Amino acid sequence: MKKVIALVLCVALLFPLTGCNNNSAEVETSQAKVATWKTAQTITPFFYQDFLPADHQVEISPFTNPGDMKTALLAGSLDMCGTTLVTAITALSKGEPVVVVSGLSNKCSALVVSNGANIESEADLRGKKIAYVPGTMHHLLLLEVLNRNGLDPQKDVELIRIDFFDMCQALAQGTVDAFYSGEPYPSIAVAEGYGKILAYPEDDGFGIINSAMMTTRDMVENNPELIQELVTAHVQATEFINSDRQAWFDKSAEFGTDPDVLDVSLNNIDMFWEMDEQYLDGVQVLAQRMYDQGLVSEIPDVREMFDLSFIQQAKKDLGL
């Protein structure tokens, strides 16, 4: 009888141990959550999975608004997300624990005017209705245009808040005379014949700065391995996009943008990942201009929100 009891005890002990080993294998599988927009200039995360180990999975969630992504990131629903630098600087100025870890895209914007609005120069915007989205990079760039032409945004033009996705329709219908937006909407207005490009951002140290990838201070301090894995995949994905324009084009076309529009808009997009001191200087100038235009109440030290160690490690690991 003692031998039988001993055998039963051994079996009972062995099976739980086997179960624990199986659970351990499941825990080791990495599952990351990343968000971005469904646009050609923010498409890079959709290629991450191609550059991750087979047992490391990434879930890409599409958003339409950088503010919503930031909110989800700070709530712990995301590990990393896209952001405009204007959104990141605004968050930093409010003391929010955001950390920019990689570049995403530059340029991507344009000031578009109606073909029938009799606007041939920036000065001709006086008295016109202009669509914008408050607190965005495009808002700042629009204010810069008005400022250098001596136009008061509150008196000399009528700024109308319209979502990016509705700007083309508003321009085509004559609801507005102009809009400042990101791609592909400027290219759509041109391709469909009711708009023309009046100005692109000036390469003046900050004008072409657009978007980056962002995480939180908590993730950097408590899960740096995951952030490193994602940043390394981001570097590889960006290099792939820049070397294979057709793959970039094909993936972007899946988002529903007309191929002819995409072919034009891709020329106004610069996909990048590397950030250096010169780039940070440009972002600091951007923060200064945001303060000058009243978009933030104080000028933050932007270096507080950058962590370049992840792209530096990626460069080392990839031999770049």
DRENKOLBA-530384 format. One record per residue (C-alpha): residue in one letter; x, y, z. Coordinates in steps of 0.1 Angstrom, whole numbers, padded with zeros to 4 digits, always signed. Example, Ala and Ser with C-alpha at 12.3 -4.5 7.8 and 13.67 -1.06 7.14 Angstrom:
2
A+0123-0045+0078S+0137-0011+0071
# end
This chain:
320
M+0000+0000+0000K+0028+0024+0009K+0044+0018-0025V+0010+0026-0043I+0006+0058-0023A+0041+0068-0031L+0036+0062-0068V+0004+0083-0068L+0022+0112-0051C+0049+0111-0077V+0025+0112-0106A+0006+0140-0090L+0037+0160-0086L+0050+0154-0121F+0019+0166-0140P+0018+0201-0124L+0054+0205-0132T+0048+0196-0168G+0020+0221-0170C+0042+0249-0155N+0068+0242-0182N+0041+0246-0209N+0029+0279-0194S+0064+0291-0192A+0069+0286-0229E+0037+0307-0236V+0049+0335-0214E+0082+0338-0233T+0062+0347-0265S+0065+0385-0269Q+0034+0404-0277A+0038+0441-0284K+0012+0467-0291V+0020+0496-0314A-0002+0523-0330T+0002+0545-0361W-0019+0562-0388K-0030+0545-0420T-0010+0568-0443A+0020+0563-0465Q+0042+0585-0443T+0033+0566-0411I+0032+0531-0425T+0065+0518-0411P+0051+0498-0381F+0030+0477-0405F+0063+0462-0416Y+0076+0454-0381Q+0065+0418-0381D+0088+0410-0410F+0118+0419-0389L+0109+0403-0355P+0117+0368-0344A+0090+0342-0352D+0078+0340-0316H+0076+0377-0311Q+0043+0392-0323V+0033+0428-0328E-0003+0441-0329I-0006+0473-0350S-0036+0495-0342P-0046+0522-0367F-0056+0556-0353T-0067+0588-0370N-0055+0613-0344P-0021+0616-0327G-0037+0629-0296D-0058+0598-0292M-0027+0576-0297K-0009+0596-0270T-0038+0591-0246A-0038+0554-0252L-0001+0552-0247L-0002+0570-0214A-0031+0548-0203G-0009+0517-0208S-0029+0503-0237L+0001+0507-0261D+0038+0501-0258M+0048+0525-0285C+0030+0548-0310G+0035+0573-0337T+0034+0610-0328T+0038+0644-0344L+0066+0663-0328V+0040+0691-0320T+0020+0665-0300A+0051+0653-0282I+0063+0688-0274T+0028+0697-0261A+0028+0666-0239L+0063+0674-0226S+0052+0710-0217K+0024+0695-0196G+0048+0672-0177E+0035+0640-0194P+0061+0612-0193V+0066+0608-0231V+0099+0596-0247V+0107+0599-0284V+0128+0569-0294S+0130+0570-0332G+0122+0592-0362L+0093+0583-0385S+0088+0608-0414N+0097+0644-0425K+0080+0668-0449C+0046+0653-0458S+0027+0687-0456A+0015+0714-0480L-0007+0745-0482V-0034+0739-0508V-0057+0765-0523S-0088+0763-0545N-0083+0767-0582G-0112+0791-0582A-0102+0812-0552N-0079+0836-0571I-0049+0829-0548E-0016+0832-0565S+0006+0841-0535E+0006+0837-0497A-0004+0874-0494D-0036+0866-0513L-0049+0846-0484R-0061+0878-0468G-0099+0875-0464K-0100+0838-0472K-0115+0809-0454I-0088+0783-0444A-0093+0749-0430Y-0071+0737-0402V-0068+0713-0372P-0058+0731-0340G-0026+0721-0322T-0011+0702-0351M+0022+0707-0370H+0000+0719-0399H-0016+0745-0377L+0018+0758-0367L+0030+0759-0404L-0001+0778-0414L+0005+0804-0386E+0040+0807-0399V+0027+0815-0434L+0003+0841-0421N+0030+0856-0398R+0056+0861-0426N+0030+0878-0447G+0017+0901-0420L-0017+0885-0417D-0034+0883-0384P-0050+0848-0380Q-0079+0863-0359K-0086+0893-0381D-0072+0889-0416V-0084+0854-0424E-0112+0830-0412L-0098+0798-0398I-0123+0770-0399R-0117+0738-0379I-0122+0709-0402D-0109+0673-0398F-0081+0663-0422F-0104+0637-0438D-0130+0663-0447M-0107+0691-0460C-0107+0680-0497Q-0145+0679-0498A-0147+0713-0482L-0123+0727-0507A-0141+0711-0537Q-0175+0724-0525G-0162+0759-0518T-0168+0758-0481V-0131+0769-0477D-0106+0785-0500A-0075+0767-0487F-0063+0742-0462Y-0030+0731-0446S-0027+0694-0443G-0006+0663-0445E-0004+0638-0474P-0022+0624-0492Y-0048+0652-0491P-0028+0678-0509S-0021+0654-0537I-0057+0643-0538A-0069+0679-0543V-0043+0684-0571A-0051+0650-0588E-0089+0656-0587G-0085+0691-0603Y-0100+0714-0577G-0068+0724-0558K-0032+0735-0563I-0001+0735-0540L+0006+0771-0529A+0035+0762-0506Y+0055+0734-0491P+0071+0737-0456E+0104+0756-0457D+0135+0737-0448D+0145+0763-0422G+0156+0740-0393F+0122+0729-0382G+0097+0733-0411I+0100+0698-0425I+0100+0681-0391N+0069+0659-0389S+0066+0627-0370A+0084+0602-0348M+0079+0571-0326M+0071+0576-0289T+0069+0555-0258T+0067+0563-0221R+0093+0568-0193D+0079+0537-0176M+0085+0515-0206V+0120+0528-0211E+0128+0521-0174N+0110+0488-0169N+0108+0471-0203P+0138+0484-0223E+0142+0451-0241L+0108+0453-0257I+0114+0489-0268Q+0148+0480-0282E+0133+0451-0302L+0106+0475-0316V+0131+0503-0325T+0155+0478-0342A+0125+0465-0362H+0116+0501-0370V+0151+0508-0383Q+0151+0477-0405A+0116+0485-0418T+0125+0520-0427E+0156+0509-0445F+0135+0484-0464I+0109+0510-0474N+0136+0534-0486S+0152+0506-0507D+0120+0491-0521R+0097+0519-0532Q+0073+0494-0548A+0068+0476-0515W+0061+0509-0499F+0037+0519-0527D+0018+0486-0526K+0013+0486-0489S+0002+0522-0489A-0023+0515-0517E-0040+0489-0494F-0052+0519-0473G-0075+0529-0502T-0056+0559-0517D-0057+0561-0554P-0024+0549-0569D-0020+0580-0591V-0023+0601-0559L+0002+0580-0541D+0027+0583-0569V+0026+0621-0564S+0024+0622-0526L+0054+0598-0521N+0076+0626-0535N+0066+0648-0506I+0075+0622-0480D+0109+0615-0463M+0109+0583-0443F+0137+0583-0417W+0147+0568-0383E+0180+0584-0373M+0180+0614-0349D+0211+0633-0341E+0221+0666-0324Q+0212+0686-0354Y+0177+0671-0355L+0173+0678-0318D+0183+0714-0324G+0156+0716-0350V+0130+0703-0326Q+0141+0728-0300V+0135+0756-0326L+0101+0740-0333A+0093+0742-0295Q+0103+0779-0296R+0081+0786-0326M+0052+0768-0309Y+0056+0791-0279D+0058+0822-0301Q+0026+0812-0318G+0008+0805-0285L+0005+0767-0289V+0023+0760-0256S+0026+0782-0225E+0062+0775-0219I+0093+0764-0238P+0103+0729-0227D+0138+0715-0230V+0131+0689-0258R+0162+0669-0249E+0143+0657-0219M+0119+0637-0241F+0145+0621-0264D+0163+0588-0257L+0187+0581-0286S+0202+0550-0270F+0178+0527-0287I+0187+0538-0323Q+0223+0538-0313Q+0221+0502-0302A+0201+0493-0333K+0229+0508-0355K+0255+0488-0336D+0235+0455-0338L+0227+0460-0375G+0262+0473-0385L+0248+0506-0398
# end
